[in-house]
């Protein structure tokens, strides 16, 4: 049985990494804070039932809650450059360019790219997390990378060229 001390220790140890993922998923510091707080609240309620490593459980809450929010409200995408720079982590020019380009993707495209390339999940693992098919993950990823190449050609080396035949 897990107790409150275990939860507090988990939050202290993993909040920074979870916060980074939440920020990449939402593209907004304030939404990321809300997303992480919601995920940790839900995890706290279920803490006694979580078996094994709790991080995958909490990350799944992050992914599904983010999807829930953009399905319900279809949040308007805002340019990431409009948020308070003092609240942003220190960034290089390349990182800022990448974050701005990610912010111009749809929430679904950004979520798939974060799961695939930041969280390093396979197409199948990302599909399971999102409750969609692996083919949808592949298609969304291909569309998102193509859009990134258009939005930020300077990121081409990171986004990769479209393979022959148009499949990723």
C-alpha positions, -999 to +999 in steps of 0.1 A: +000+000+000+012+034-009+009+062+016+009+100+016+046+102+021+052+081-010+030+105-030+048+136-016+082+120-025+070+111-060+058+147-066+090+161-054+111+138-075+091+139-108+073+172-109+099+189-131+099+162-157+061+160-157+058+197-159+081+198-190+058+172-207+027+192-197+042+223-212+051+205-244+016+191-246-002+224-241+023+249-254+013+273-226+028+277-192-005+283-174-023+255-191+006+232-184+004+241-147-033+234-147-028+201-166-001+189-141-022+199-111-052+181-125-031+150-132-015+150-098-049+155-081-063+125-100-033+104-092-036+113-055-071+101-054-061+068-069-027+066-052-035+036-030-046+016-061-015+023-083+008-007-086+044-006-096+059+026-110+034+054-107+049+076-134+034+059-164+000+062-147+004+099-141+017+105-176-013+087-190-035+111-170-016+140-185-021+127-221-058+118-217-067+150-197-050+171-224-069+153-251-101+157-231-096+195-228-090+201-265-118+178-275-143+196-253-132+232-258-111+231-290-089+256-273-077+283-296-040+279-303-021+310-293+013+320-304+038+308-278+057+340-281+028+359-264+033+344-230+053+359-203+090+352-211+099+355-174+079+323-168+096+304-196+125+281-191+157+296-205+158+288-242+182+289-271+171+305-303+166+270-319+145+258-289+123+289-291+118+283-328+108+247-322+084+257-294+069+284-315+064+260-344+049+234-321+025+260-308+012+265-344+003+228-347-031+215-337-032+201-301-036+166-315-005+170-338+015+184-310+005+157-286+015+130-310+049+146-317+055+150-279+046+113-273+067+100-302+098+122-301+100+137-266+086+108-246+101+084-271+070+061-274+065+038-303+036+044-326+017+015-309+025+029-274+014+064-284-018+049-299-026+031-267-020+063-247-043+083-269-069+057-275-065+058-313-050+034-339-013+031-347-021+041-382-037+073-369-006+081-349+015+075-380-007+097-402-009+125-376+028+124-371+035+126-408+011+156-412+026+174-382+061+169-394+051+182-429+035+212-413+066+219-392+088+218-423+065+244-438+063+266-407+099+264-397+122+253-426+152+260-404+142+229-383+143+206-413+173+186-400+153+178-368+119+172-385+135+150-413+127+149-449+095+131-460+105+095-470+099+083-506+063+072-510+050+097-485+049+073-455+067+079-422 
